Amino acid sequence: MKFIGVALVVAVLVATAFADNCPSGFSNLGNNGDFSVVDGTFTYKVSPCGSLSSTKCTDSGVAVCQEWSSGMKTLGLSSARTVVTSGSTVTITLGDGAHSNTCNADNQAQLVIACDESVADADVKLTFVSSDNCVYKFTAKAKAACGASTGGSSGGSSPAKKKGGLSLGSIILIIMLCLTIVYIGAGMAYNFQMKGLRGVEMFPNLGFWKSFPGLVKDGVLFTYAKITRKDSYSSIP
């Protein structure tokens, strides 16, 4: 029972990671996945599906950086990426940028990439559109946004097939939800019938779940101690 509970937690984390993956082929757009967009006195360095390898911004995992002659500003991090596909358009949002006192919110970037079968990956051009309420908007057209391409005859190409159905992350989450229900239901039934427990005591492995937050805290403290190379480690009660 304890193993199942821990497996559920791990699976949810894995599903979350899959949920924000970019569509296949997006890592090859532009200059190996990176773009440099000039708008007036500003230059925007953008990595839609990765992290910038060369930028003035010094935060870890910067995906969008606004640069000018005397400074820079982080507009989005790769760790705060969300990807939404709707028809033939892919919208990538990169959040957790530098905080703005003007908007009283963190800056973020939004990239809207529309399907265009005539635009090869290396020819994709990102265009700055506007910045409203600390949301910096960019647009582009790319063949990679068209979904799975089909083979065409010599006279032309067939329309792109639209990808449908649930993503891998959604499927994993649904499976984990079903397993969670079975785990709790079967555990409570067993404790009720076989052990004669009642009320909250029927919850399977109650002691383990009560101590789980403490175990997570101890793990974080242990990892921190290893990273900072401290000689001793003790759990905080």
Residue frames as a rotation matrix with the C-alpha (Angstrom) as fourth column:
MET 1
0.565 0.825 0.000 0.00
0.825 -0.565 0.000 0.00
0.000 0.000 -1.000 0.00
LYS 2
0.437 -0.472 -0.766 2.78
0.147 -0.802 0.579 2.45
-0.888 -0.365 -0.281 0.87
PHE 3
-0.615 -0.713 0.337 4.52
0.416 0.070 0.907 1.69
-0.670 0.698 0.253 -2.43
ILE 4
-0.105 0.672 0.733 1.34
0.983 -0.040 0.177 2.48
0.149 0.739 -0.657 -4.36
GLY 5
0.762 0.430 -0.484 0.96
0.551 -0.823 0.137 5.79
-0.340 -0.371 -0.864 -2.55
VAL 6
0.019 -0.851 -0.524 4.52
0.013 -0.524 0.851 6.88
-1.000 -0.022 0.001 -3.31
ALA 7
-0.639 -0.232 0.734 4.14
0.667 0.310 0.678 5.71
-0.384 0.922 -0.044 -6.92
LEU 8
0.400 0.865 0.303 1.07
0.917 -0.374 -0.142 7.95
-0.010 0.335 -0.942 -7.29
VAL 9
0.663 -0.207 -0.720 3.03
0.124 -0.917 0.378 11.00
-0.739 -0.340 -0.582 -6.15
VAL 10
-0.430 -0.903 0.010 5.89
0.077 -0.025 0.997 10.25
-0.900 0.429 0.080 -8.56
ALA 11
-0.407 0.332 0.851 3.50
0.893 0.343 0.292 9.62
-0.195 0.879 -0.436 -11.46
VAL 12
0.707 0.685 -0.178 1.75
0.650 -0.728 -0.220 12.95
-0.280 0.040 -0.959 -10.94
LEU 13
0.290 -0.694 -0.659 5.11
-0.161 -0.714 0.681 14.74
-0.943 -0.092 -0.319 -11.11
VAL 14
-0.681 -0.531 0.504 6.00
0.345 0.374 0.861 12.88
-0.646 0.760 -0.071 -14.32
ALA 15
0.036 0.801 0.598 2.62
0.992 0.043 -0.117 13.72
-0.120 0.598 -0.793 -15.85
THR 16
0.734 0.197 -0.650 3.10
0.266 -0.964 0.008 17.38
-0.625 -0.178 -0.760 -15.03
ALA 17
-0.261 -0.918 -0.300 6.44
-0.122 -0.276 0.953 17.35
-0.958 0.285 -0.040 -16.83
PHE 18
-0.658 0.048 0.752 4.89
0.684 0.454 0.570 15.83
-0.314 0.889 -0.332 -19.96
ALA 19
0.339 0.940 -0.049 1.98
0.839 -0.325 -0.436 18.31
-0.425 0.107 -0.899 -19.90
ASP 20
0.716 -0.077 -0.694 4.21
-0.113 -0.994 -0.006 21.29
-0.689 0.082 -0.720 -20.71
ASN 21
-0.287 -0.825 0.488 6.38
0.461 0.328 0.825 19.72
-0.840 0.461 0.286 -23.41
CYS 22
-0.193 0.151 -0.969 6.60
-0.707 -0.707 0.031 21.55
-0.681 0.691 0.244 -26.73
PRO 23
0.849 0.522 0.085 5.30
-0.290 0.594 -0.750 19.85
-0.442 0.612 0.656 -29.87
SER 24
0.290 -0.751 0.594 7.74
0.609 0.623 0.491 17.72
-0.738 0.219 0.638 -31.80
GLY 25
0.137 -0.351 0.926 10.01
0.959 -0.189 -0.213 19.74
0.250 0.917 0.310 -34.05
PHE 26
0.918 0.302 0.255 9.72
0.246 -0.942 0.230 23.03
0.310 -0.149 -0.939 -32.20
SER 27
0.622 -0.743 -0.249 13.24
0.237 -0.124 0.964 22.73
-0.746 -0.658 0.099 -30.78
ASN 28
-0.246 -0.736 0.631 14.61
0.854 0.144 0.500 23.17
-0.459 0.662 0.593 -34.34
LEU 29
0.708 0.590 0.388 12.84
0.704 -0.633 -0.323 26.42
0.055 0.501 -0.864 -35.15
GLY 30
0.953 -0.300 0.033 14.89
-0.300 -0.954 0.005 29.48
0.030 -0.014 -0.999 -36.06
ASN 31
0.107 -0.991 -0.074 18.53
-0.691 -0.021 -0.723 29.38
0.715 0.129 -0.687 -34.98
ASN 32
-0.596 -0.291 -0.748 18.53
0.142 0.879 -0.456 25.95
0.790 -0.378 -0.483 -33.30
GLY 33
0.004 0.742 -0.670 15.47
0.903 0.285 0.321 26.91
0.429 -0.607 -0.669 -31.29
ASP 34
-0.201 -0.146 -0.969 16.56
0.704 -0.709 -0.039 30.46
-0.681 -0.690 0.245 -30.36
PHE 35
0.363 0.367 0.856 15.38
0.846 -0.515 -0.138 33.78
0.390 0.775 -0.497 -31.80
SER 36
-0.584 -0.468 -0.664 16.65
0.644 -0.764 -0.028 37.35
-0.494 -0.444 0.748 -31.67
VAL 37
0.208 0.785 0.583 13.95
0.943 -0.319 0.092 39.95
0.258 0.531 -0.807 -32.29
VAL 38
-0.826 -0.519 -0.220 14.80
0.551 -0.826 -0.119 43.65
-0.120 -0.220 0.968 -32.64
ASP 39
0.286 0.907 0.308 12.11
0.870 -0.381 0.313 46.23
0.402 0.178 -0.898 -31.89
GLY 40
0.876 -0.011 0.483 13.34
-0.093 -0.985 0.146 49.80
0.474 -0.173 -0.864 -31.66
THR 41
0.083 -0.876 0.475 15.95
-0.861 -0.303 -0.408 50.08
0.502 -0.375 -0.780 -28.92
PHE 42
0.204 0.071 0.976 15.10
-0.777 0.619 0.117 46.66
-0.596 -0.782 0.182 -27.51
THR 43
-0.366 -0.282 -0.887 16.35
-0.714 0.696 0.073 43.24
0.597 0.660 -0.456 -28.51
TYR 44
0.438 0.588 0.680 14.33
-0.861 0.491 0.131 40.23
-0.257 -0.643 0.722 -27.39
LYS 45
-0.689 -0.605 -0.399 16.15
-0.651 0.759 -0.024 36.92
0.317 0.243 -0.917 -27.02
VAL 46
0.252 0.904 0.345 13.62
-0.945 0.307 -0.114 34.08
-0.209 -0.297 0.932 -27.11
SER 47
-0.869 -0.388 -0.307 13.88
-0.437 0.893 0.107 30.31
0.232 0.227 -0.946 -26.70
PRO 48
-0.031 1.000 0.004 10.31
-0.869 -0.029 0.493 28.94
0.493 0.012 0.870 -27.04
CYS 49
0.826 0.417 -0.379 11.11
-0.272 0.884 0.380 25.36
0.494 -0.211 0.844 -26.05
GLY 50
0.283 -0.775 -0.565 14.38
0.772 0.533 -0.345 25.57
0.569 -0.338 0.749 -24.15
SER 51
0.697 -0.176 -0.696 16.67
0.443 -0.657 0.610 27.96
-0.564 -0.733 -0.380 -22.27
LEU 52
0.938 -0.347 0.003 18.79
-0.235 -0.641 -0.730 30.70
0.255 0.684 -0.683 -23.80
SER 53
0.559 -0.812 -0.168 22.47
0.828 0.558 0.056 29.82
0.049 -0.171 0.984 -24.15
SER 54
-0.633 -0.765 0.123 23.59
0.762 -0.643 -0.075 33.44
0.137 0.047 0.990 -24.67
THR 55
0.383 0.799 0.464 21.83
0.555 -0.601 0.576 36.36
0.738 0.037 -0.673 -22.99
LYS 56
-0.443 -0.494 0.748 22.43
-0.241 -0.738 -0.631 39.33
0.863 -0.460 0.208 -20.71
CYS 57
0.484 0.710 0.511 19.80
-0.726 0.000 0.688 38.03
0.488 -0.704 0.515 -18.27
THR 58
-0.526 -0.849 0.047 21.42
-0.671 0.380 -0.637 36.13
0.523 -0.366 -0.770 -15.41
ASP 59
0.152 0.644 0.750 18.48
-0.915 0.379 -0.140 34.16
-0.374 -0.665 0.647 -13.98
SER 60
-0.763 -0.407 0.502 18.60
-0.272 0.907 0.322 30.39
-0.586 0.109 -0.803 -14.20
GLY 61
-0.522 0.549 0.653 16.71
0.717 0.697 -0.013 28.87
-0.463 0.461 -0.757 -17.14
VAL 62
-0.278 0.406 -0.870 15.88
-0.296 -0.898 -0.325 32.17
-0.914 0.167 0.370 -18.91
ALA 63
-0.190 0.302 0.934 13.69
0.819 0.573 -0.019 31.59
-0.541 0.762 -0.356 -21.97
VAL 64
0.452 0.330 0.829 12.84
0.736 -0.663 -0.138 35.22
0.504 0.672 -0.543 -22.85
CYS 65
-0.091 -0.557 -0.825 15.10
0.820 -0.512 0.255 38.20
-0.565 -0.654 0.504 -22.14
GLN 66
0.860 0.310 0.406 14.57
0.475 -0.777 -0.413 41.86
0.188 0.548 -0.815 -23.05
GLU 67
0.010 -0.953 -0.304 17.92
0.906 -0.120 0.406 43.56
-0.423 -0.280 0.862 -23.64
TRP 68
0.933 0.111 0.342 18.95
0.264 -0.856 -0.444 47.18
0.244 0.505 -0.828 -24.29
SER 69
0.323 -0.913 0.249 22.23
0.038 -0.251 -0.967 49.07
0.946 0.322 -0.047 -24.28
SER 70
-0.406 -0.510 0.759 22.30
-0.646 -0.427 -0.632 49.73
0.646 -0.747 -0.157 -20.54
GLY 71
-0.474 0.248 0.845 20.37
-0.773 0.342 -0.534 46.82
-0.422 -0.906 0.029 -19.09
MET 72
-0.734 0.283 -0.617 18.17
-0.200 0.778 0.595 43.76
0.649 0.561 -0.515 -19.39
LYS 73
-0.309 0.699 0.645 15.00
-0.914 -0.031 -0.405 42.21
-0.263 -0.714 0.648 -17.97
THR 74
-0.992 0.022 0.124 13.88
0.040 0.989 0.142 38.62
-0.119 0.146 -0.982 -17.65
LEU 75
-0.424 0.887 -0.185 10.45
-0.897 -0.383 0.219 38.15
0.123 0.258 0.958 -19.23
GLY 76
0.696 0.715 -0.069 10.02
-0.701 0.697 0.148 34.38
0.154 -0.055 0.987 -18.87
LEU 77
-0.335 -0.783 0.524 11.61
-0.845 0.496 0.200 31.18
-0.416 -0.376 -0.828 -17.57
SER 78
-0.493 0.082 -0.866 11.65
-0.582 0.709 0.398 27.75
0.647 0.700 -0.303 -19.16
SER 79
-0.962 0.101 -0.253 10.48
0.249 0.705 -0.664 26.23
0.111 -0.702 -0.704 -15.86
ALA 80
-0.438 0.849 -0.296 7.22
0.005 -0.327 -0.945 28.22
-0.899 -0.416 0.139 -16.12
ARG 81
-0.863 0.067 -0.501 6.31
-0.505 -0.133 0.853 27.13
-0.009 0.989 0.148 -19.65
THR 82
-0.165 0.834 0.526 2.77
0.021 0.536 -0.844 26.14
-0.986 -0.128 -0.105 -20.63
VAL 83
-0.953 -0.168 -0.253 1.80
-0.258 0.008 0.966 24.93
-0.160 0.986 -0.051 -24.08
VAL 84
-0.077 0.978 0.192 -1.73
-0.065 0.187 -0.980 24.99
-0.995 -0.088 0.049 -25.51
THR 85
-0.980 -0.184 0.073 -2.58
0.045 0.152 0.987 23.59
-0.193 0.971 -0.141 -28.96
SER 86
-0.055 0.993 -0.109 -5.84
0.031 -0.107 -0.994 24.71
-0.998 -0.058 -0.024 -30.53
GLY 87
0.912 0.407 0.045 -6.51
0.025 0.053 -0.998 23.62
-0.408 0.912 0.038 -34.08
SER 88
0.565 -0.723 0.398 -3.59
0.717 0.191 -0.670 24.79
0.408 0.664 0.627 -36.20
THR 89
0.356 -0.422 0.834 -2.21
-0.357 -0.886 -0.297 27.24
0.864 -0.192 -0.466 -33.62
VAL 90
0.226 -0.386 -0.894 0.22
0.831 0.555 -0.029 26.60
0.507 -0.737 0.447 -30.78
THR 91
0.598 0.001 0.801 0.38
-0.281 -0.936 0.211 29.11
0.751 -0.351 -0.560 -27.92
ILE 92
0.066 -0.682 -0.728 3.43
0.790 0.482 -0.380 29.00
0.610 -0.550 0.570 -25.66
THR 93
0.770 0.195 0.608 3.38
-0.194 -0.835 0.514 31.05
0.608 -0.514 -0.605 -22.45
LEU 94
-0.077 -0.869 -0.488 6.55
0.679 0.313 -0.664 31.63
0.730 -0.382 0.566 -20.46
GLY 95
0.775 0.528 0.348 5.99
0.085 -0.633 0.770 33.08
0.626 -0.567 -0.535 -17.00
ASP 96
0.731 -0.427 -0.532 7.87
0.631 0.125 0.766 33.93
-0.261 -0.895 0.361 -13.79
GLY 97
0.138 -0.668 0.731 9.61
0.634 -0.508 -0.583 36.92
0.761 0.544 0.354 -15.34
ALA 98
-0.845 -0.513 -0.151 10.94
0.459 -0.552 -0.696 39.89
0.274 -0.658 0.702 -13.37
HIS 99
-0.040 0.866 -0.498 8.34
0.953 -0.118 -0.281 41.54
-0.302 -0.486 -0.820 -11.16
SER 100
-0.554 -0.052 0.831 6.88
0.494 -0.824 0.278 44.81
0.670 0.564 0.483 -12.44
ASN 101
-0.736 0.279 -0.616 5.79
0.481 -0.425 -0.767 47.50
-0.476 -0.861 0.179 -10.01
THR 102
-0.830 0.432 -0.353 3.82
-0.554 -0.716 0.425 49.15
-0.069 0.548 0.834 -12.81
CYS 103
-0.217 0.752 -0.622 1.60
-0.455 0.486 0.746 46.10
0.864 0.445 0.237 -13.37
ASN 104
-0.106 0.050 0.993 2.07
-0.976 0.183 -0.114 44.76
-0.188 -0.982 0.029 -9.84
ALA 105
0.876 0.313 0.366 2.68
-0.229 0.939 -0.256 41.36
-0.424 0.141 0.895 -11.45
ASP 106
-0.115 -0.922 0.368 5.47
0.082 0.361 0.929 39.25
-0.990 0.137 0.034 -12.92
ASN 107
-0.082 -0.008 -0.997 6.33
-0.929 -0.362 0.079 39.80
-0.361 0.932 0.022 -16.56
GLN 108
-0.031 0.041 0.999 5.56
0.152 0.988 -0.036 37.00
-0.988 0.151 -0.037 -18.99
ALA 109
-0.644 -0.219 -0.733 5.84
-0.673 -0.295 0.679 36.28
-0.365 0.930 0.043 -22.69
GLN 110
0.219 0.774 0.594 3.24
-0.059 0.618 -0.784 34.76
-0.974 0.137 0.181 -24.99
LEU 111
-0.744 -0.522 -0.418 4.17
-0.492 0.004 0.871 33.20
-0.453 0.853 -0.259 -28.33
VAL 112
0.380 0.889 0.256 1.42
-0.270 0.371 -0.888 32.41
-0.885 0.269 0.381 -30.82
ILE 113
-0.703 -0.683 -0.201 2.70
-0.463 0.224 0.857 30.16
-0.540 0.695 -0.474 -33.63
ALA 114
0.369 0.923 -0.106 0.30
-0.603 0.151 -0.783 29.48
-0.707 0.353 0.612 -36.49
CYS 115
0.128 -0.239 0.962 0.42
0.455 0.877 0.157 26.70
-0.881 0.417 0.221 -39.07
ASP 116
0.606 0.003 -0.795 1.99
-0.676 -0.525 -0.517 27.54
-0.419 0.851 -0.316 -42.42
GLU 117
0.778 -0.233 0.584 3.12
0.320 0.946 -0.049 24.60
-0.541 0.225 0.810 -44.55
SER 118
0.803 -0.442 0.399 5.35
0.326 -0.234 -0.916 26.87
0.498 0.866 -0.044 -46.66
VAL 119
0.513 -0.616 0.598 7.61
-0.745 -0.666 -0.047 27.98
0.427 -0.421 -0.800 -43.77
ALA 120
0.333 -0.498 -0.801 10.45
0.274 0.863 -0.424 25.55
0.902 -0.079 0.424 -43.04
ASP 121
0.690 -0.035 -0.723 11.84
0.722 0.099 0.685 25.26
0.048 -0.994 0.094 -39.50
ALA 122
-0.258 -0.930 -0.260 15.02
0.916 -0.322 0.240 27.22
-0.307 -0.176 0.935 -40.23
ASP 123
-0.670 0.029 0.741 13.05
0.469 -0.757 0.454 30.02
0.575 0.652 0.494 -41.93
VAL 124
0.335 0.857 -0.393 10.70
0.870 -0.121 0.478 30.78
0.362 -0.502 -0.786 -39.04
LYS 125
-0.647 -0.462 0.607 10.70
0.237 -0.878 -0.415 34.46
0.725 -0.125 0.678 -38.06
LEU 126
-0.100 0.566 -0.819 9.43
0.994 0.030 -0.100 35.61
-0.032 -0.824 -0.566 -34.68
THR 127
-0.380 0.075 0.922 7.76
0.324 -0.923 0.209 39.04
0.866 0.379 0.327 -34.62
PHE 128
-0.829 0.118 -0.546 7.18
0.503 -0.268 -0.822 41.24
-0.244 -0.956 0.163 -31.59
VAL 129
-0.191 0.874 0.447 3.55
0.761 -0.155 0.630 42.42
0.620 0.461 -0.636 -31.47
SER 130
0.220 0.333 0.917 2.91
-0.308 -0.868 0.389 44.33
0.926 -0.368 -0.088 -28.25
SER 131
-0.747 -0.340 -0.571 3.29
0.442 0.388 -0.809 44.46
0.497 -0.857 -0.140 -24.48
ASP 132
-0.042 0.835 0.548 0.05
-0.427 -0.511 0.746 44.83
0.903 -0.202 0.378 -22.55
ASN 133
0.718 0.365 0.592 -0.21
-0.664 0.107 0.740 44.51
0.206 -0.925 0.319 -18.77
CYS 134
-0.010 -0.883 0.469 3.30
-0.884 0.226 0.409 43.00
-0.467 -0.410 -0.783 -18.60
VAL 135
0.378 0.116 0.918 2.47
0.258 0.940 -0.225 40.34
-0.889 0.322 0.325 -21.21
TYR 136
-0.257 -0.581 -0.772 4.90
-0.681 -0.458 0.571 40.53
-0.685 0.673 -0.278 -24.13
LYS 137
0.539 0.650 0.535 3.30
-0.044 0.657 -0.753 39.05
-0.841 0.382 0.383 -27.23
PHE 138
-0.541 -0.722 -0.432 5.07
-0.608 -0.020 0.794 37.50
-0.581 0.692 -0.428 -30.23
THR 139
0.663 0.730 0.168 3.78
-0.376 0.519 -0.768 35.77
-0.647 0.446 0.618 -33.35
ALA 140
-0.566 -0.789 -0.239 5.25
-0.639 0.237 0.731 33.43
-0.520 0.567 -0.639 -35.95
LYS 141
0.671 0.673 -0.312 4.26
-0.726 0.511 -0.460 31.03
-0.150 0.535 0.831 -38.71
ALA 142
-0.478 -0.864 0.157 5.75
-0.827 0.503 0.251 27.56
-0.296 -0.010 -0.955 -38.97
LYS 143
-0.095 0.361 -0.928 5.18
-0.618 0.710 0.339 24.21
0.781 0.605 0.155 -40.62
ALA 144
-0.849 -0.328 -0.414 5.88
0.087 0.686 -0.722 22.57
0.521 -0.649 -0.554 -37.27
ALA 145
-0.776 0.606 0.173 2.62
-0.445 -0.332 -0.832 24.00
-0.447 -0.723 0.527 -35.94
CYS 146
-0.231 0.714 -0.661 0.59
-0.933 0.032 0.360 22.14
0.278 0.700 0.658 -38.55
GLY 147
0.493 0.395 0.775 0.64
-0.657 0.753 0.034 18.83
-0.571 -0.526 0.630 -36.71
ALA 148
-0.178 -0.539 0.823 1.55
0.148 0.813 0.564 15.56
-0.973 0.222 -0.065 -38.41
SER 149
-0.144 0.064 -0.988 2.19
-0.867 -0.489 0.095 16.22
-0.477 0.870 0.126 -42.10
THR 150
0.508 0.378 0.774 0.99
0.043 0.886 -0.461 13.78
-0.860 0.268 0.434 -44.72
GLY 151
-0.577 -0.739 0.348 2.70
0.352 0.159 0.922 12.65
-0.737 0.655 0.169 -47.84
GLY 152
0.287 0.687 -0.668 1.61
-0.364 -0.566 -0.739 14.47
-0.886 0.455 0.088 -50.98
SER 153
0.587 -0.054 0.808 1.55
0.697 0.541 -0.471 13.73
-0.411 0.839 0.355 -54.67
SER 154
-0.459 -0.843 0.281 3.80
0.866 -0.353 0.354 15.47
-0.199 0.405 0.892 -57.12
GLY 155
-0.176 0.476 0.861 1.03
0.580 -0.657 0.482 17.96
0.796 0.584 -0.161 -57.78
GLY 156
0.037 0.204 0.978 0.89
-0.566 -0.803 0.189 19.24
0.824 -0.560 0.086 -54.22
SER 157
-0.922 -0.357 -0.147 0.63
-0.057 0.502 -0.863 18.26
0.382 -0.788 -0.484 -50.60
SER 158
-0.059 0.923 -0.380 -2.30
0.587 0.340 0.735 16.94
0.808 -0.179 -0.562 -48.65
PRO 159
0.389 0.252 0.886 -3.75
-0.473 -0.770 0.427 18.97
0.790 -0.586 -0.180 -45.79
ALA 160
-0.700 -0.696 0.159 -2.06
-0.453 0.260 -0.853 18.44
0.552 -0.669 -0.498 -42.47
LYS 161
0.027 0.665 -0.747 -3.65
0.439 0.663 0.606 15.93
0.898 -0.344 -0.274 -40.15
LYS 162
0.073 0.061 0.995 -4.79
-0.711 -0.697 0.095 17.48
0.700 -0.715 -0.008 -36.92
LYS 163
-0.748 -0.380 -0.544 -3.65
0.117 0.731 -0.672 15.69
0.653 -0.567 -0.503 -33.85
GLY 164
0.165 0.869 0.466 -6.52
-0.612 -0.281 0.740 14.85
0.774 -0.407 0.485 -31.57
GLY 165
0.501 0.126 -0.856 -7.13
0.410 0.837 0.363 12.97
0.762 -0.533 0.367 -28.37
LEU 166
0.996 -0.088 0.027 -5.54
-0.058 -0.364 0.930 13.24
-0.072 -0.927 -0.368 -24.97
SER 167
0.293 -0.956 0.006 -1.90
-0.725 -0.226 -0.651 14.03
0.623 0.187 -0.759 -24.34
LEU 168
-0.094 -0.427 -0.899 0.36
0.260 0.861 -0.437 11.53
0.961 -0.275 0.030 -22.58
GLY 169
-0.936 -0.272 0.223 0.32
-0.106 -0.386 -0.916 13.68
0.336 -0.881 0.333 -19.45
SER 170
-0.237 0.935 0.265 -3.50
-0.957 -0.272 0.101 13.70
0.167 -0.230 0.959 -19.39
ILE 171
0.376 0.357 -0.855 -3.66
-0.336 0.913 0.233 9.92
0.863 0.200 0.463 -19.82
ILE 172
-0.516 -0.651 -0.557 -1.20
0.338 0.443 -0.831 9.39
0.787 -0.617 -0.008 -16.94
LEU 173
-0.865 0.225 0.448 -3.19
-0.484 -0.609 -0.629 11.74
0.131 -0.761 0.635 -14.69
ILE 174
0.154 0.977 -0.148 -6.45
-0.899 0.200 0.389 9.90
0.409 0.074 0.909 -15.49
ILE 175
0.201 -0.157 -0.967 -4.84
0.077 0.987 -0.144 6.54
0.977 -0.045 0.210 -14.74
MET 176
-0.802 -0.579 -0.145 -3.41
0.216 -0.055 -0.975 7.88
0.557 -0.813 0.169 -11.48
LEU 177
-0.524 0.701 0.484 -6.80
-0.832 -0.543 -0.115 9.28
0.182 -0.463 0.868 -10.48
CYS 178
0.449 0.699 -0.557 -8.41
-0.578 0.702 0.416 5.88
0.682 0.135 0.719 -11.05
LEU 179
-0.093 -0.577 -0.811 -5.67
0.371 0.736 -0.566 4.12
0.924 -0.353 0.146 -9.09
THR 180
-0.879 -0.215 0.426 -6.02
-0.249 -0.554 -0.795 6.65
0.407 -0.804 0.433 -6.28
ILE 181
-0.015 0.965 0.261 -9.75
-0.954 -0.092 0.284 5.94
0.298 -0.245 0.922 -6.00
VAL 182
0.529 0.162 -0.833 -9.12
-0.119 0.986 0.116 2.18
0.840 0.038 0.541 -5.98
TYR 183
-0.478 -0.826 -0.298 -6.29
0.271 0.184 -0.945 2.56
0.836 -0.532 0.136 -3.45
ILE 184
-0.791 0.209 0.574 -8.39
-0.575 -0.573 -0.584 4.60
0.207 -0.793 0.573 -1.01
GLY 185
0.204 0.977 -0.057 -11.60
-0.914 0.211 0.348 2.59
0.352 -0.019 0.936 -1.52
ALA 186
0.415 -0.097 -0.905 -9.97
0.011 0.995 -0.102 -0.84
0.910 0.033 0.414 -1.20
GLY 187
-0.652 -0.751 -0.104 -7.84
0.158 -0.001 -0.987 0.28
0.741 -0.660 0.120 1.75
MET 188
-0.591 0.508 0.627 -10.80
-0.791 -0.516 -0.328 1.71
0.157 -0.690 0.707 3.65
ALA 189
0.472 0.796 -0.379 -12.91
-0.708 0.599 0.375 -1.40
0.525 0.091 0.846 2.95
TYR 190
0.058 -0.552 -0.832 -10.10
0.229 0.818 -0.527 -3.66
0.972 -0.160 0.174 4.18
ASN 191
-0.875 -0.438 0.206 -9.59
-0.057 -0.329 -0.943 -1.64
0.480 -0.837 0.263 7.38
PHE 192
-0.250 0.874 0.416 -13.34
-0.948 -0.308 0.079 -1.57
0.198 -0.375 0.906 8.01
GLN 193
0.633 0.597 -0.492 -13.97
-0.554 0.794 0.250 -5.28
0.540 0.115 0.834 7.49
MET 194
0.373 -0.571 -0.732 -10.71
0.336 0.818 -0.467 -6.88
0.865 -0.072 0.496 8.63
LYS 195
-0.654 -0.740 -0.157 -9.41
0.452 -0.216 -0.865 -4.49
0.606 -0.637 0.476 11.29
GLY 196
0.139 0.840 -0.524 -12.67
0.973 -0.016 0.232 -3.05
0.186 -0.542 -0.819 12.56
LEU 197
-0.784 -0.479 -0.396 -11.46
0.542 -0.838 -0.059 0.54
-0.304 -0.261 0.916 12.17
ARG 198
0.328 0.929 0.173 -13.90
0.940 -0.302 -0.159 3.43
-0.095 0.214 -0.972 11.95
GLY 199
0.832 0.085 -0.549 -13.86
0.131 -0.990 0.046 7.08
-0.539 -0.110 -0.835 10.93
VAL 200
0.693 -0.613 -0.379 -10.63
-0.718 -0.539 -0.440 8.64
0.065 0.577 -0.814 9.73
GLU 201
-0.054 -0.736 0.675 -8.70
-0.681 0.521 0.514 5.63
-0.730 -0.432 -0.530 11.04
MET 202
0.588 0.338 0.735 -10.02
0.231 0.801 -0.553 3.64
-0.775 0.495 0.393 8.06
PHE 203
0.826 -0.298 -0.478 -7.84
-0.562 -0.505 -0.655 5.65
-0.046 0.810 -0.585 5.66
PRO 204
0.872 -0.482 -0.091 -5.12
0.452 0.862 -0.228 3.30
0.188 0.158 0.969 4.32
ASN 205
-0.031 -0.995 -0.091 -1.62
0.929 0.005 -0.370 3.81
0.369 -0.096 0.925 5.73
LEU 206
0.833 0.485 0.266 -2.81
0.359 -0.840 0.407 6.78
0.420 -0.243 -0.874 7.78
GLY 207
0.685 -0.624 -0.375 0.42
0.323 -0.202 0.925 6.92
-0.653 -0.755 0.063 9.80
PHE 208
-0.222 -0.796 0.563 2.53
0.896 0.060 0.439 7.08
-0.384 0.602 0.701 6.65
TRP 209
0.061 0.308 0.949 0.52
0.764 -0.627 0.154 9.93
0.643 0.715 -0.274 5.12
LYS 210
0.959 0.239 -0.150 0.59
0.275 -0.672 0.687 11.88
0.063 -0.701 -0.711 8.39
SER 211
0.406 -0.887 -0.218 4.37
0.278 -0.107 0.955 11.64
-0.870 -0.448 0.203 8.42
PHE 212
0.352 -0.251 0.902 4.79
0.932 0.181 -0.313 12.24
-0.085 0.951 0.297 4.67
PRO 213
0.876 -0.050 0.479 5.17
0.085 -0.963 -0.257 16.07
0.475 0.266 -0.839 4.91
GLY 214
0.736 -0.636 0.233 7.88
-0.458 -0.214 0.863 15.58
-0.499 -0.742 -0.449 7.51
LEU 215
0.320 -0.609 0.726 9.66
0.555 0.741 0.378 13.07
-0.768 0.282 0.575 5.31
VAL 216
0.606 -0.050 0.794 9.59
0.723 -0.382 -0.575 15.53
0.332 0.923 -0.195 2.40
LYS 217
0.917 -0.255 0.305 10.99
-0.340 -0.902 0.267 18.26
0.207 -0.348 -0.914 4.66
ASP 218
0.540 -0.749 0.385 13.76
-0.146 0.367 0.919 15.96
-0.829 -0.552 0.088 5.88
GLY 219
0.371 -0.375 0.849 14.62
0.849 0.508 -0.147 15.07
-0.377 0.775 0.507 2.28
VAL 220
0.784 -0.043 0.619 14.86
0.318 -0.828 -0.461 18.74
0.533 0.559 -0.636 1.30
LEU 221
0.826 -0.484 0.288 17.06
-0.539 -0.529 0.656 19.53
-0.165 -0.697 -0.698 4.30
PHE 222
0.448 -0.670 0.592 19.28
0.256 0.731 0.633 16.55
-0.856 -0.132 0.499 3.58
THR 223
0.468 -0.218 0.857 19.68
0.882 0.050 -0.469 17.56
0.059 0.975 0.216 -0.08
TYR 224
0.888 -0.113 0.447 20.40
-0.078 -0.992 -0.096 21.16
0.454 0.051 -0.890 0.91
ALA 225
0.713 -0.642 0.281 23.05
-0.379 -0.016 0.925 20.01
-0.590 -0.766 -0.255 3.36
LYS 226
0.327 -0.590 0.738 24.72
0.678 0.690 0.251 17.92
-0.658 0.418 0.626 0.64
ILE 227
0.614 -0.039 0.788 24.66
0.686 -0.467 -0.558 20.77
0.390 0.883 -0.260 -1.87
THR 228
0.788 -0.278 0.549 26.09
-0.386 -0.918 0.088 23.28
0.479 -0.281 -0.831 0.59
ARG 229
0.096 -0.798 -0.595 28.55
0.167 0.602 -0.781 20.61
0.981 -0.025 0.191 1.85
LYS 230
0.247 0.044 0.968 27.62
-0.889 -0.388 0.245 21.01
0.386 -0.921 -0.057 5.46
ASP 231
-0.690 -0.677 -0.257 29.29
-0.510 0.706 -0.491 18.44
0.514 -0.207 -0.832 7.73
SER 232
-0.921 0.386 0.043 26.26
0.205 0.576 -0.791 17.65
-0.330 -0.720 -0.610 9.87
TYR 233
-0.564 0.826 -0.028 22.55
-0.372 -0.223 0.901 17.21
0.738 0.518 0.433 9.29
SER 234
-0.924 0.367 -0.107 19.75
0.275 0.443 -0.854 16.91
-0.266 -0.818 -0.510 11.77
SER 235
-0.388 0.873 0.295 16.01
0.643 0.027 0.765 16.71
0.660 0.487 -0.572 11.27
ILE 236
-0.871 0.219 0.439 14.00
-0.412 -0.812 -0.413 19.61
0.265 -0.541 0.798 12.61
PRO 237
-0.804 0.593 -0.056 11.20
0.547 0.698 -0.462 18.16
-0.235 -0.402 -0.885 14.74
